[in-house]
Structures are given as structure tokens and as C-alpha cells.
Amino acid sequence: MEAYDLSQITSSDFTPNLEQPVDIHFAENIVVQAVVTGVTELNGYTPLERKSFSIELQTTGDRKPRDQGIYRIIHPNGKFMDVFMVPVALDAEGMRYEVVFS
């Protein structure tokens, strides 16, 4: 499995995959399915050539909040990325998380 180069990833890597499933690896034996529910371009500073952006993920049925931390996301194209995720809220569908790429 190939890893994303996080310095090269852009919001357009996620926009076509809105409402598509991704797997979040919270631990070696804890994999939860989620969907990408939002992609937002940000106006903050970044030393990289790309714009800063964030994605929001919604777990599908998993209502257990996980601590903020670095977790592995498997993109629908099969590539993976290890990113810092922050829990945002618990709702009827499950947990929502945010990842900021800056």
C-alpha cells in the first residue's frame, strides 16, 4: 500500500470522494468505516505551495469517541495517510472528526 506525500495532498484529492467510504485505523485491531462529509479550503498560512484545507469525516454507526491523535486513513484510491484527527461532535450517525492540512 502506498502512502500519500502529505506535503503534496490538496483539497482536490478529497472533493471527488465526498460521501465515499474511508477506513480509519484507530489501532491495529480497531478499524472504523467513515465517510468524507466535507472539504473546506482555509485562508491560513502554510509554507507549502498548496492551500491549507480541512476535511470532515463521519463514522457510520460507530458512536465511541476516540481521543485526538494521529491515526491512519485509507483513501478510496487505496493510498493511506497518517494524520492528526480531532473529534468534533457525536450525532445520530456516529462521531464526526476533523483533519486540518496546513
HELIX and SHEET records of a PDB file:
HELIX    1   1 SER A   11  ASP A   13  5                                   3    
HELIX    2   2 THR A   15  ASN A   17  5                                   3    
SHEET    1   A 7 PRO A  21  ALA A  27  0                                        
SHEET    2   A 7 ILE A  30  GLU A  41 -1                                        
SHEET    3   A 7 PHE A  53  THR A  59 -1                                        
SHEET    4   A 7 MET A  95  PHE A 101 -1                                        
SHEET    5   A 7 PHE A  80  LEU A  90 -1                                        
SHEET    6   A 7 GLY A  69  ILE A  74 -1                                        
SHEET    7   A 7 PRO A  21  ALA A  27 -1                                        
END                                                                             
